[in-house]
Amino acid sequence: MQLKNNKEKYSKEIIDEFEINEQQVEEQITAVKSILESFVWENGLVTGTSEEQPNYLDKILKWNKNMLNLFL
């Protein structure tokens, strides 16, 4: 009965929450696209970035390359 009486209120709250989540997802997608666009690609592998990145990124790229070399 309570659900029936508050249907419009709950529907509006669900829609509002969905719109906030949708906005956050769009912001996350934009941020990831920006990061991916900054990568320097060589033969399908990321070899560096065109922007300054945290120090650990170089270590990750080197580790990734070493791991891939194990399979070659």
Backbone as CSV, one residue per row, in Angstrom:
resi,resn,N_x,N_y,N_z,CA_x,CA_y,CA_z,C_x,C_y,C_z
1,MET,0.822,-1.189,0.000,0.000,0.000,0.000,0.879,1.271,0.000
2,GLN,1.912,1.235,0.865,2.811,2.386,0.954,3.558,2.590,-0.362
3,LEU,3.961,1.496,-0.979,4.652,1.570,-2.265,3.749,2.204,-3.315
4,LYS,2.503,1.807,-3.316,1.539,2.355,-4.267,1.351,3.850,-4.047
5,ASN,1.270,4.246,-2.788,1.042,5.658,-2.459,2.245,6.537,-2.801
6,ASN,3.437,5.990,-2.721,4.656,6.768,-2.967,5.289,6.478,-4.314
7,LYS,4.546,5.876,-5.209,5.076,5.469,-6.516,5.737,6.622,-7.257
8,GLU,5.068,7.765,-7.318,5.626,8.909,-8.049,6.909,9.418,-7.396
9,LYS,6.916,9.476,-6.073,8.100,9.941,-5.354,9.275,9.003,-5.613
10,TYR,9.037,7.706,-5.489,10.102,6.733,-5.703,10.585,6.745,-7.148
11,SER,9.647,6.867,-8.074,10.021,6.905,-9.491,10.931,8.093,-9.775
12,LYS,10.598,9.249,-9.226,11.412,10.445,-9.442,12.803,10.257,-8.831
13,GLU,12.874,9.703,-7.635,14.165,9.487,-6.986,15.027,8.507,-7.782
14,ILE,14.414,7.469,-8.322,15.147,6.490,-9.132,15.674,7.152,-10.397
15,ILE,14.852,7.951,-11.045,15.256,8.638,-12.276,16.383,9.621,-11.979
16,ASP,16.256,10.373,-10.877,17.306,11.334,-10.509,18.626,10.617,-10.247
17,GLU,18.573,9.507,-9.514,19.782,8.743,-9.203,20.399,8.182,-10.481
18,PHE,19.561,7.706,-11.385,20.052,7.176,-12.659,20.758,8.261,-13.457
19,GLU,20.195,9.461,-13.504,20.803,10.555,-14.253,22.150,10.962,-13.663
20,ILE,22.252,10.952,-12.335,23.534,11.263,-11.681,24.563,10.201,-12.044
21,ASN,24.163,8.932,-11.971,25.071,7.840,-12.316,25.497,7.914,-13.777
22,GLU,24.562,8.239,-14.651,24.859,8.351,-16.077,25.897,9.453,-16.321
23,GLN,25.734,10.565,-15.619,26.671,11.677,-15.755,28.069,11.265,-15.279
24,GLN,28.130,10.543,-14.162,29.408,10.092,-13.640,30.085,9.116,-14.598
25,VAL,29.317,8.247,-15.215,29.870,7.289,-16.174,30.430,8.033,-17.381
26,GLU,29.709,9.027,-17.871,30.193,9.801,-19.012,31.503,10.510,-18.674
27,GLU,31.620,11.027,-17.455,32.859,11.689,-17.039,34.010,10.685,-16.972
28,GLN,33.729,9.490,-16.460,34.759,8.443,-16.381,35.215,8.023,-17.777
29,ILE,34.276,7.870,-18.703,34.610,7.480,-20.072,35.486,8.551,-20.715
30,THR,35.140,9.801,-20.521,35.924,10.901,-21.078,37.342,10.894,-20.508
31,ALA,37.467,10.646,-19.206,38.786,10.616,-18.568,39.627,9.473,-19.131
32,VAL,39.035,8.301,-19.298,39.773,7.152,-19.819,40.182,7.388,-21.271
33,LYS,39.289,7.953,-22.067,39.625,8.264,-23.457,40.818,9.206,-23.516
34,SER,40.831,10.200,-22.644,41.928,11.156,-22.609,43.244,10.458,-22.281
35,ILE,43.201,9.541,-21.327,44.410,8.800,-20.964,44.881,7.947,-22.129
36,LEU,43.948,7.227,-22.771,44.315,6.350,-23.881,44.871,7.133,-25.065
37,GLU,44.344,8.325,-25.298,44.833,9.145,-26.400,46.246,9.655,-26.145
38,SER,46.663,9.697,-24.883,48.004,10.188,-24.567,49.071,9.104,-24.723
39,PHE,48.655,7.856,-24.938,49.625,6.768,-25.069,50.334,6.807,-26.419
40,VAL,51.590,6.412,-26.408,52.374,6.251,-27.629,52.368,4.755,-27.935
41,TRP,51.852,4.402,-29.111,51.700,2.998,-29.489,52.766,2.595,-30.496
42,GLU,53.344,1.408,-30.302,54.296,0.831,-31.250,53.926,-0.626,-31.444
43,ASN,53.558,-0.976,-32.673,53.178,-2.354,-32.994,52.109,-2.893,-32.044
44,GLY,51.145,-2.053,-31.730,50.053,-2.482,-30.872,50.367,-2.491,-29.392
45,LEU,51.538,-2.007,-29.006,51.924,-1.967,-27.602,52.135,-0.527,-27.159
46,VAL,51.801,-0.254,-25.914,52.036,1.073,-25.357,53.498,1.149,-24.954
47,THR,54.208,2.125,-25.517,55.636,2.267,-25.210,55.936,3.519,-24.394
48,GLY,54.938,4.340,-24.174,55.132,5.560,-23.402,53.901,6.432,-23.509
49,THR,54.029,7.645,-23.044,52.923,8.586,-23.132,53.419,9.912,-23.662
50,SER,52.509,10.649,-24.239,52.866,11.959,-24.762,52.747,13.031,-23.680
51,GLU,52.173,12.659,-22.537,52.035,13.586,-21.429,52.822,13.052,-20.236
52,GLU,53.090,13.925,-19.298,53.798,13.493,-18.094,52.860,12.631,-17.257
53,GLN,53.327,11.470,-16.891,52.535,10.523,-16.108,53.281,10.202,-14.818
54,PRO,52.586,9.555,-13.899,53.260,9.163,-12.647,54.468,8.268,-12.920
55,ASN,55.429,8.286,-12.023,56.668,7.516,-12.177,56.416,6.027,-12.366
56,TYR,55.409,5.516,-11.723,55.170,4.082,-11.798,54.738,3.615,-13.183
57,LEU,54.260,4.506,-14.044,53.815,4.100,-15.371,54.976,3.521,-16.173
58,ASP,56.145,4.125,-16.086,57.313,3.603,-16.808,57.652,2.194,-16.336
59,LYS,57.557,1.965,-15.032,57.838,0.634,-14.487,56.811,-0.383,-14.982
60,ILE,55.547,0.035,-15.042,54.497,-0.863,-15.526,54.723,-1.200,-16.996
61,LEU,55.066,-0.201,-17.809,55.308,-0.437,-19.231,56.499,-1.377,-19.432
62,LYS,57.559,-1.179,-18.646,58.730,-2.043,-18.752,58.378,-3.469,-18.334
63,TRP,57.636,-3.612,-17.253,57.220,-4.935,-16.776,56.353,-5.624,-17.833
64,ASN,55.428,-4.868,-18.421,54.546,-5.417,-19.449,55.357,-5.919,-20.641
65,LYS,56.323,-5.131,-21.074,57.160,-5.519,-22.207,57.958,-6.775,-21.878
66,ASN,58.525,-6.836,-20.667,59.271,-8.017,-20.240,58.392,-9.261,-20.209
67,MET,57.174,-9.111,-19.734,56.253,-10.247,-19.659,55.881,-10.728,-21.064
68,LEU,55.663,-9.783,-21.967,55.321,-10.166,-23.340,56.501,-10.860,-24.018
69,ASN,57.724,-10.444,-23.693,58.913,-11.069,-24.269,59.070,-12.518,-23.819
70,LEU,58.484,-12.876,-22.695,58.551,-14.272,-22.239,57.843,-15.213,-23.222
71,PHE,56.835,-14.686,-23.882,56.033,-15.513,-24.778,56.522,-15.496,-26.230
72,LEU,57.483,-14.662,-26.519,57.973,-14.551,-27.902,59.126,-15.483,-28.157
